[in-house]
Amino acid sequence: MSMLSEFKEFAVKGNVIDMAVGIIIGAAFGKIVSSLVGDVIMPPIGAVLGGVDFSNLSIVVKEAVEKKPAVLINYGKFIQTVIDFIIIAFSIFMAVKAMNAFKKKEAAAPVAPPNQEVLLGEIRDLLKEMKIKTGE
């Protein structure tokens, strides 16, 4: 099998395509959560804390000199990123929890026995009836 045909077989498998779709949707979901945190959640928190804008919080390590920019530790952006992560992680946890609950409901449904087992059960019952009628 040539390398090209192996790659084609790999690339068109359903799980690879599903994974690609999941990555694209995940990236879009990450942008939505970042906007939720940066534009909706953090402004009220900053207002409660006295008008603090978290994205601008930083510590100056070295002041700007002529054309060289200042060296900063942007801990406000880090706080915002941590909150992004917590919200994304919680959202994914809830989605996985919902999927697992759905799978449990599917698994709880009784599975009908195969035809062979049904037939064998009927034969067994008939043999028992015959033994009772004959007195054995």
N, C-alpha and C positions, 0 to 999 in steps of 0.2 A: 504494500500500500504506500503510495507516495505521500510525501509530507503535505502537499496541497490538499489531497483528498482527506487525510487525517484531520487537518485543520478545519476543512469544510464540515466534516462530520461532527467535530467538537463544537464549532460555532453555531450550528443550527439545532443543537440539542435544546430542548425546552428549558432545562434548568439554567443554562448559560444566558438565554434570553430573559428569563424571569429575573435572574440576578442583575442583569444590566438595567432592566426596568426599575428594579428596587433601588439601585444606586442612584439613578436619575431622580426618582421620586424622593429619595432620602435627601439628596442635595437641595431640592426645592423646599422640602419640609424644613431643613436647617435654616434656609433663608427666611422662611415664614416665622420660625421661632425666634431668630435673631431680631427680626423686626418687632415681634411681640414684646420681647424683653427690652430692646433699646427704645422703642417708640411708645409703648403702652405701660409697661411695668416699672421701668426705672425712673421716668419723670415724676410719678407720684411719690415714690420712695425718696427721691432727691428733694422734693418739696417738703415732705415730712421732716427730713433731716436739715431743713433750713436752706433750701434752694441749691443743694449740691448737685452738680452734673457729674455723674460717675465717670463718663468717658473722658473728662478732662482732669481727673485726679492723677497726680503724678508727683514723683520726688525728683528734684533736680540733682543729678550727680555731678555735672560739670556745666557751668554757665556757658552760654553762647559767646564765642570770641570771633569778632569780625565776621568772616564768611562761614565759619564753622558753626553748625547748629548745636544747641544745647543737648547734653546727654541726659535722657530722662528714663525713669522707671515708671511706666504707665500702669500703676496698680488698679486704677479705675476701670480701664479696659479689661484687665484680668478679672476683676469682680464681675463685670458684665458677662464675660465669657463663661465663668463658672456658673452663673445663674442660667445662661443659655443651656449649658450642659445638663444641669439639674432638670430643667423643664423638658428637654429632649429625652433624657433618660427616663423620666417619669411617664412621658407620653408613650414611649416605646414599651415600657413595662405594662402600661394599661392595655395597649393593643395586643401584646403577647398574652396577657392574662385573659382578655376577651376571646382570643383565638383558641387558647387552651380550654376554656369553658365550653366553647362550641364543639371542639373535638371530643370532649368528655360526653356531651349529649349524643354525638354521633356514635361513639363507642358503646354507650349504654343501650342502644337499640338492639334487641335480641336478633341474632342471626339464625335464619332457618337452617335446620340440618340438611345435609346433602340427601339427594333422592335415595341413595344406597342405604343410608342409615334408616330412613323412613320405611323402606321396604323390608329391611332386616327386622325392624321393630314390629311390623305387621306380621311377619312370619313367626316371630317369637310368640306374639300374642295368640296366633292361631294354634301353634303347637301346645301352648298352655291350655287352651280351651279343649283341644283334642285329648290331652292327658286327663283333664277333669271329667270329660264325658265317658272316657273308657275306664276310669277308676284307677288309674296308675298314680 
